[in-house]
Amino acid sequence: MIEYENLNRTNAFFADDLKAAFARTLESGYFILGKNVETFEHEFAGYCGSKSCIGVASGLDALVIALKAFGFAPNAEIIVPANTYIASITSIILSGFKPVLVEPDIRTYNIDPSLLEQAITPRTAAIMVVHLYGKPCDMAPIREIAKRHELKIIEDDAQAHGAEYKGKKVGTLGDAGAFSYYPTKNLGALGDAGSITTDDDDFAAACRQMRNYGSSAKYKNETVGYNSRLDEVQAGFLSVKLKRLDEVNAHKRALARLYLDGLSDQFIKPVQIPGCEDVFHIFPIRHPRRDELKAYLLENGIKTDIHYPIPPHQQTALLPYFGSQRFPLTEEIHQTILSLPISFFHTPDDIAEVIRVMNAFAL
Ligand SMILES: *Cc1c(COP(=O)(O)O)cnc(C)c1O
């Protein structure tokens, strides 16, 4: 059986260092906003090439806190891809703003820059880009449009730690970046965790205050804030795993290369775009008989996953917002997409086996 993901096997590569990090935190007796968080924030900002990193409790909180810290008008509209994980859209609603969905480019699955201008209204305050499945968005036209309309750019970097656009890491491509360290992400904690990256000192200070009860000095609360602190235990784990993030990404890229070269043309494979260094959080292919293909692979001992089976605008939670709207490209992607095994523990032999079985799928 070739598994899709197995966190025991993935974390086994880091086990000794994770145990040592836990022991150090336990002995320190310090669990909230201490040295580990400060150290990881410094290390991750350095890794991305951003001035600041602010650790928070989850990827969703990173998005919500960043959106709120911009101080947009209460009725502001935020442009967001229709083809994303629901959290991108949820964060806008939870922040009190209005999400405006834009269709993807069917080749990249990321937001289509040529559709942005028609979605802009006088109330538009920002564009949220999502580097979905680990592939950076086409930022040059997006940045040009944002600049011309005086819009902020917030990146949802939850699936793209270490991905690069024209030599710059995600998290530095807009005004703020939001990362998730959910355990299965390319950089994953052993629980929930997230962070915000930015080059703007005032914005960073606002995020720091908002994650900690609106407080910058002990027992002084200047704004109504959240309790959304990255905890010390997780920060210690993240420092351990950050040291090997490039190795994880290189491994996933090597496996992706095997799929790209080996899979037959009956499968629609991820496109390779010069200047966009994909980290393959997920390796998605598309096929018109996706469900049949998934069942066939399982019969042959290969587990796969679907990211995602239901588009956000058709989720029960979001019907009140988008019930009458259609996003045909997003729907097409959700109906045909399949994620193949591409974890840190998978070997080239595993991938060769997946390719062999896939290519024998009857047309
Ligand atoms: C995982 C993910 C999130 C949310 O992260 P959590 O840490 O689970 O809150 C947001 N956006 C995208 C695209 C994600 O994949």
The ligand as a Gaussian input file, in Angstrom:
#p B3LYP/6-31G(d) Opt

LIG

0 1
 C       -4.257000      25.248000       5.595000
 C       -4.763000      26.448000       4.909000
 C       -5.264000      27.567000       5.607000
 C       -5.590000      27.559000       7.083000
 O       -4.626000      27.164000       7.928000
 P       -4.976000      26.623000       9.409000
 O       -3.650000      26.655000      10.070000
 O       -5.562000      25.277000       9.260000
 O       -5.940000      27.590000      10.024000
 C       -5.569000      28.714000       4.902000
 N       -5.451000      28.762000       3.564000
 C       -5.015000      27.709000       2.845000
 C       -4.884000      27.844000       1.366000
 C       -4.677000      26.516000       3.488000
 O       -4.257000      25.472000       2.766000

